[in-house]
Amino acid sequence: MTGQSKADELNASPAACTYDYKTSHTIMDFIDPILSIAEKLYELCGEVKANKKRCRRLAVRVSALVELVKTVRLSGLEKSPDQVKRGLQELKGTLESAEEVVKKYASSSCLKRIVKAFDIGEEFGSLNERLNDAAQLLSLALQVEQRDRMDKVFKENRRLKEDEDDRREDYEELQNLLQSLADEKEKDRVSVGAVQVKVEQTQKDVQDIKGILESLRRPSIHLQDIREIRPEELTYDIPIEPIMKSDNSELFKGEYNKFTVAIKRYTYPVSTSPKQVRSIFHKEVETMKRFESPHILRMFGICVQNEHGLNPTYLIVMEFCEKGNLRHVLDGPSKLPWDRKTRMCLDAAQGLYRLHQSEENFKVHGCITSSKFLVAAGYRIKLGGFELAKTQTSLQNNKENKNSLKMYISPQQLQDINHPYDKACEIYSFGIVLWEIATRQVPFKDCSSYTKLSKKVCEERTVEPLSHDCPSQLKELINACRSFEPFQRPSAGVLVDKLRKLAQQNDED
């Protein structure tokens, strides 16, 4: 970024359009802020102390999008105005979020906070997905040859390979950086002599950094293959007692490949043969890999016990979340201040967004409730409840009691049982879950029947209240998700952008 600034270069193009899209806003009301934020991002990406490769890759993709925004500025919103306007609005939100993320990596004083984060650089995954979303929406305003140029930057296979290469290089550089920091701290510990307080603090810093380095060098749970697991590869806790039971399954804590895992065993006889189960499983593995994320419960695979006996037993092996499901945590005694609740909301939204962005058959979860989110150490939230979806359907004879899930049903489905389940329905359900996190209460607990619930939601249009101390921005998002009209509900991507920004503001306070 040398010579004339990027912003000056971009602003040199004439503002050829003042198209009014159903409001008093001109197209420049969207574009000028985008160009300004992009300029700040370029500068920040040159100053980062960690995750350099991913920051710079982010700058390249933002630059491509800025060129696209220039084209929209010249041509206006004549083609697909609704989608293009939405693309501009969402891009602005994503760039604001990206700016805050990159700021963290540009500050050396934040290094320790960065490396202690739940997943180093995980923000880049969703940021890049959000930039891709904006590219798809804004490309509607382009000619065919221009779209081809954008595809070269945002083509999925290439983008994913670049992201993985960048992640690996940043990961190695971060380990080297931490080792250097540990060596410096060790020298400080030796040299400070009699200043006891500083000695103790320096020793603690050294231990912290060594602990971080050790955790970085451990095998990653997300690099484990999803495969069929042999019975002898699983170790159960002794005595073998389930940690949870349901009408059709038991959940055990165990170990697989040095990872603590949850082992789900079906407790009823099934007619499905091991061969059929394997066939379905192998078809699903590639799809499951598509939505791998630290915010989605990790699946390790299936295991068939007593395969040649009369009643084979089927196990699903998955990541273990020590605090149980979200509803259990909300019902428990744990203290949940607003900054923690906001971070929990963000984790949950990131899981849902990753699912909504994956391939066609998995665009929606289909059963979003607070019990479908699991809570790991540090109150990190992971979306579960859809493990090996077709396999589980093949095994499971007894469906869940739909009456217990009625409070999550969207108004449109309450009004019409044949209304197709889509992302907007799912966002409504997710809004109920966010309300649960905010209030810790059970939704619509006084509605014992569909009739009562339908009257409350569809006729009276009741939206259960949030507490007076709920942060205003969080309240606005939760209420938007629970809007009666589907078109007023935000997408999962917009939720991620806004919740990330809110969480970052809390971190700075």
N, C-alpha and C positions, 0 to 999 in steps of 0.2 A: 504494500500500500504506500507507494512513494509518489513524489510530485504532487499534482493537484489532488486534493482530498476526494475520496469516493463520493462523498455527499455533494461537493461542488460540481463534480463531473455529472452526477445524475440530475442535479437541479438545473444544469445548463439546458436540458431539453425543455421546449416550451410546454406550458400547461395548456394543452390544446382542447381540454374538455371541462366543462362545468356542469356535467350531466346531473340532474336532480333525480335521485332514485326514491321516489315516493316520500321523501322527507326534505327538510330544508338543507340537509348536508350535501356538499359537493363531493365529487370524487377525491379532490385534494384533501378533504378532511380525513380520509383514510390513508392516503399515500404519503403525505408529508411526514407524519409521525413514523411510518415504517422506514422511510429513508434516514430519518434522524437516528432511530434506534440501531439500524444496520450499521451506520457510521461508528457508533460507540462500540458495537460488537467487534468490528474489525480491529479497532484499537486494543480492546481488551484481549482479543485472541492472540495478539502479539506479545502480551505481557504475562501470560500464565506461567505458573511455576510447576504445575502438575497437569497431567492429561493433555499435554501439548498437541499430540497428533489429532485427538478427537476435537479439540477446540478449533484447530486450524481447518479440519475437514468441515466443521460446522460453518466456518466463515466462507468456505468455498460454496457450500450449498445455499447459504444466505445470499451470497453474491449472485448466484444463478436466479434466485427468486426475485432479487431486486431488478434484474434485467427484465424479468417477467412483469413486475409491477410497472416498470417504465412503459412497456407495451400497452398495458391496461390504461395507463394515464393518457397515452396518445389515442387509443381507440375507444376509450370510454367503456360503458357497461352495456353496449348494444347487444352483445351476444350473451345469453344466459345471465341476465342481470342479477337475479336472486342469488345464484350460486357464486358469481364473481364477487358480489358485495360481501357475502358470507365469508368467502375465502380471504378477502382483505381484512375483515374484522378479526378472523381467527389468526391470521398471520401476525397481525399486530400484537395480539395476546401472547402468541408463542414466542415472538422476538423479545417481548418484555420479560418473559419467563427465562429465556435463554440468556439475556443480559445478566440477570441475577445469578444464574448458575455459573457463568463464566467469571463473574466478579469473585466468586469464592476461590477459583483456581488461580486468579491473578494476585491473590494476597498470600504472601508467605506466612503471615501470622496465622492463617487459617489452616496451615498444612495438617496439623494434628487432628483438627476437627474433620477435615476432608477424609483422611485415611481411616478415621473411626466410623465413617458413615456406613450404613447398612450394606450397601453394595457400591463399590467404587466405580464412579462413572455411569451408574445406572440411569442418571438423568439424561444422558446423551441418547439412550435408546428411545425414550418417549419423545424427546425433542426432535430427533430425526424423523420419527414417524409423523409428528405433527407438521414438520416442514414438508414432508411428502404429501400429507393431506392437503395442505395449502396449494402445493404445486398442481395437484389433480384438479382442484376447484378452479384455480386461476387459468389453467390450460384451456378451459372451455372458451376463453376469450382469444385464443391464438389460432393462427392458420396451421395447416397440417405440417408444413416444413418446420415451423417454430416448435411445435409439439415434439417433433423428432429430436430436436436439440435438447429439450428438457428431459426427454426420456434417457438420454445419455448420462445425465447427472443423477436422476432419481430411479433408474431402472433397478428393480428390486434385487436381482441376483448380484449385480455389481455393488450396489449399496451395502448389502449385507456382508459381502466379502471385505469391502473397504472397512466397514465398522469393526469386523472381527480382527483384521490386521492392525488397525489403529489401537484397539483395546489391548491386544497382546503387547505391542510396543510400549504403550503407556504403562502397562502393568509392570514390565521389566524395568522401565526407567524409574518408576515409583519405588520399587524395591531398592534400587541403587541409591536413590535420594534418601530413603529412610536409613539405609546402612551408613551413609555418610553422616547423617544427623546423629545417629546413635554413637558413632565414633567421636564426633565432636563433643557430645554430652559426656561421654566417658572421660575425655580429657579434662573437661570442666570439673567433673567430680573429683578427679585426682588433684587438680590445681587449686581448688577453692580453700583447702586446708581447714582452718578452724571455724569458718563461718558455718555453724552446724545447720541452721535452717536452710541455707542454700544447698548444702550438701544433701540434705534429705530430699529437697525438691528435685535436684539434679538426678539423684538416684531413682526417684520415682519416674522422671522423664525417660531415663534410660530403660527402665523396666517396661514402661508403656510402649515405647517404640519397638523394643524387642518382641513384646507380645503381639504388636500389630504385624511385624515382619513374619513372625511364626504363623499367624493366621493367614497371611497372604500366600504363604508357601504350602499351605495344606491343599489337598485336592479339592477342587470346587464341586459342589453338589450339582451344579448345572452342566458339568462336563461329563457326567455319568450317562452311559448309554441306557436307553429305555429298551428292555429286553425281557425274555422269559428267564425267570430266576429258578435255579434248582433248589429243592427243599433244604438240602444240606448247606446252602449258602446263607440261610436265615438262622439267626440266634434269637430266641425268646428270653425275656426276663424270667428268672426262677424265683419263686414259683410262677408257673404260667397262669396268670390271672388276667382277664380282660380289663382294660382301663375304661371301657365304655361298652354298653350293650344297646342294641335296638331290636325291633321285632324280627329282623331278618339277618342281622350280622353282629359280630363281636369285633372289637378293636383292641389289638395288643401292641405293647411297646416292645421293640426288638432291635436287632442290629443287622445291617447288611453292608458289606464292603467298607467297614469301619464307620459307617454313618448310622446315627440313631434313626430308626424308621418307625412308622406306624404300619401295622399289618392288619388289614381288614379281611376277616374270614366270614364267608356266608354260612349261615347255620341251618339251612334247609336243603333238602335234596332237590336237585335239578335234573332235567332231562337232557340239557345241552351236553354234548360230548366234548371231551378235551380237544378233539380235532377241530370242531366248530369254533370253540372259544379261541383257539390259536389262530385260526383263519381270520376271525374278526380282529383280534389283537394286532396281528401283523399289518392289516390294512390301516389300522388307526395310528400306528407308531409315527409315521411321517407327519400326519396331521398334528399329533400331539407336540411334535418338535417345533411346529410352526408358532405355537404360542407359549414357548418356554419363557419364563420371566421370574425374577425374584419375588414378584407379587402374585404369582400363581403357584398353587401347591405343586411341588415337584413329584412326578410319578416316576418310579423306578421300573415298574413292570408287573407282570403277573407270575404266579406260581401255582402249579397244580400238584396237590398231594394225593397219595393213594390212587394214582392215575388208573391202575389196572384193577382196582377193587370195584365193588358194587356201587359205591357212592363216592366218587372223587370229590375232593375239597378244593375250592378255588379261593386263592388269596390275591388281594391287590396290595402291592407294597408301595408306600408313599412316604413323603417327607413327614417327620414328626414335629408337631407344633405343641410345645410344652404347656401352653396356657389354655388349650382347648379351643372351642369355637367362640366367636364374638359374643353370642348371646350369654354364654357362661361367664365371660369376663364382665359384661355389663351388669349382670346380676350379682357379681361378687363384690368383695370389699375394697378392691384396688382403687387407689386415688387416680383420677383421670383429669388433670387440669386441661384447660382449653388448648394449650399448645400441643399436648399429647393427643387430644381428640382430633385436632386439625390434621396432624400427621397420620393418624389412623384413617381418617377420611381420604387423605391423599393416597395412601397405600391401596386402599380398597378401590378407589377410582382408577389407579394405574393397572390393577388386575383386570378390571372390567374393560378398560380401554384396550389392553393387549388382546383380550378375547375378541372384542368387536372388530379389531383390525386384522384378525387372522382369516383363514380362507372360508369359503362360502358355507360349508356345513357347520361352522362354529361361530357364526356371526353373533349369536346370542347364547346365553347360558341356559335360559329356559326356566330357572327356578331360583331367582335371587332372593335370599332371605338372610337374616343376621347369622343363622346357624350354618350357612354355606361359606362363611368367611372364617378362617382359622387364625389364631393368634400365636406367634412365635415369640422368642426371647426379645426383650426390648419393645414389646407391644407392636411388633411389625405384623401387618395384616396380609394374609394371602387368600386369594380366591380359590375355593375348592368345590367339591360337590358335583363335579362333572367328570370325575376320573373314568377313563376308558368308557365313555358314554354308551357306545353300542354294546360293548362287552357286558357292562353292568346291566343294561336292559335285557340282554340275552340271559343273564343269570337270575335276574330278580323277578319273582312272581308277584310279590305284593307291592303295590304302588303306595307311595306316601299318602297319608291322609290329607286330601286337598283342603278339607275344612280348616286344618291348622295353618294353612298358607293363605287363606282368603284375604287377610289384611294387606297383603302385598299386591293384590290384583289391581290393575289399572282401571280407571273409570270406564274406559271403552270396552274392556272385557266384561266388566260387571253389567254393563248395559246390553251387551250382545255377546253371548257365549261363543259365537262363530267369528268374532273379530280376530283377525290374524295377529299372532304374537310377533312383535317386532322390537326394534331397538328402543323406540319411544315407550313401549310398554315396560321394557326392562329398566329404562331410566326412572320411570315412576317407582318401580319396586326398589330400585337403588336409593331413591330419595327417602323412602320409608326407613331403609337401613341407616342412612345418614342421620335421620331424625332420631333413631334409636341411640346412635353413638352420642349425639348431642344431649339427649335427655336421660338416657339409660332406662327409659320406660318401655313397656310393651305396647305396641301400636294397637289402637282400636280394641282395647281389652274388654270394653263393655258391649261389643258387638258379637253376640253369640251365634248369629246366623247370617247367611248371605243377604237375606231380606233387610235386616237392620243395617248391615254394612252398606248395601247398595243405596238405601235411603239416605244414609249419612253422607256418602261420598258423591253419589250421582244427583240426588235431588237437592240436598242441603249444601252440597259442595263444601263439606267440612274439611278443613286442614288443621290437624292437631297442632296446638301452639308450641312454640319454643320458649325457653326461659328468657327472662329479661336480660340476663347477663351473657347470652349467646352473642359472640362477635357479629356485628352487623353484616359483614361480607359473607360469613359462613351461613348466616340465617338467610340471606338473599339467595345463595346457591341451593340450599336445601329446599326452600320454597319453590324455586324455579323447577327443580326436579319433580316436585309434586303438583305442578300446574295441571289444571283440569284438561286443557287443550294440549294435545301431543306436540304441536309445532312450537309451543312455548318452552318446551323442555330442552335443556342444553344437551349436546352430544357428550359422550364420555371424554373425548379429547379436550373439549372446552373446559370440562370439570377439572381435568388434570392440570391444564394451564393455570386456572384461577386458584385451585387449591395449592399448587406448588408455590405460587406467588405469596399466598397467605401464610403458608408454612415458613417461607423464607423470611417474611416480615417478623414472624414470631421468633425465629432464630436470632435475629438482630436485636430484638428488644432486651 
